[in-house]
Amino acid sequence: MKFHCSQCNRSFGSDEALQQHQRDSPVHSRPSFKCEACDKSFGTNESLQQHLRDSRTQKHNTRTKNNTRTENNARTENNAQIETRTSFTFPTLHPSVLYAVSEVIDGTWFNNQNSARDSGNYSTHVMGKFECKDDDCSTRTWGSKKVAILIRRYPKNGYNAVVFNQRCRSCKNLGTLDLDVESYVERVTYRLKKWAGVPTEEQRFSGRRGPPHETELCEGCKQGYCLQGD
């Protein structure tokens, strides 16, 4: 019987030898990159990318679609904590972005350091719903098709994305954000493909227009990152 190390793809004759390898091998001191479809972990992002390219199985496709559907129906991590910051990041959505670009871009990674110097950035909009947490306010919720987002570019296909909050029209307090995950993933993957030189059709979104965008209520506008056009 062979005992397999899923992180570096080596096999051992006994469980003791596998455990010794995992304790002593330098590869296991590196960050672990996990496949969201099958729960395997890899020592490098490049190995994870190769695994995704080689594993276009029904299990991977079904699991990933189910994960995406769950993310769309669930409230985001920031919203669940009822935070009212001026902006948010969503590193937990990186696996969905990674999967969406894995066939055409290698080594995509999310930069958690917002203060790091980027090599370029792009402003656009996503969609979302906001809730006012002031119990005395007459406005409870509002939706927006122009939620400002700043996508930053970093070396070796790195990125992060900052989504800006909005304020309640009635009381002017910051709201909590329920992000539209699908629009976020589409916008981020589109920009990553453009930066990587991948031929990409221009995004066109149709449907009813949202309420008028009010600059004084948008934190992205205040910081100079919001585009008021589509």
Protein Blocks (a to p, Z undefined) as FASTA:
>chain_A
ZZddfknopacfbfklmmmmmmmmmklmpccdddfklopacfbfklmmmmmmmmmcfklm
mmmmmmmmmmmmpccfklmnopabfbdcdfklmmmmmmmmmmmpghiacdfblkbccfbd
cddddddddddfbfkbmbfbdcdfbdccdddddehhiacddddddddfklopacdddddf
klmmmmmmmmmmmmnopacdddddedjddddddfklpmklmnopacfbZZ
